[in-house]
């Protein structure tokens, strides 16, 4: 799927929703629970292909090492999110400069 900044992706297996903050020019497969995420809300959720566990947290930003993509979680869920088969990692905050 071709991602673009501002695009909302919704899981087909749980409540997870992500907004694309930064996206590369390449096509990427963004999955949740092993199934590709959709642009629109699905009426009925389908069973996940993976076990529940490491979901994403509301308000946190996620990236994948080596891929110029950044996703913001606007609705958390219980299934892992992956980009091209690699699980996303929570982006850490940059430390503030010391004030002396």
C-alpha positions, 0 to 999 in steps of 0.5 A: 500500500502506498502510504501518505502523511495524514492517512489513517489506517485501521485494524481489521482485527481490533480497535487499533488506529494509526495516523501516518506522520512520515512515509517513504515513496515505497509501497509498504505493508502495514499489518496488525494481528498479521492482517493488512490494515485498511483505510476505512473502518470495517463493519465486522472484525476478523480473527487475527492470525497472531496471538494478542500481546504487544499492542500499541499505546495511544498517543505514542509514535512508532517507527521501524529501523531502516524504514523512513516511516513514522506512525502515531497511535490514535486508538490503541489495540491488543495486537502487534503492528508490523511494517513489511513483516518487522514489528514497529518500535516505540519512538523514544523522546529526545532528551532536552538540553541541560539548562545550567 
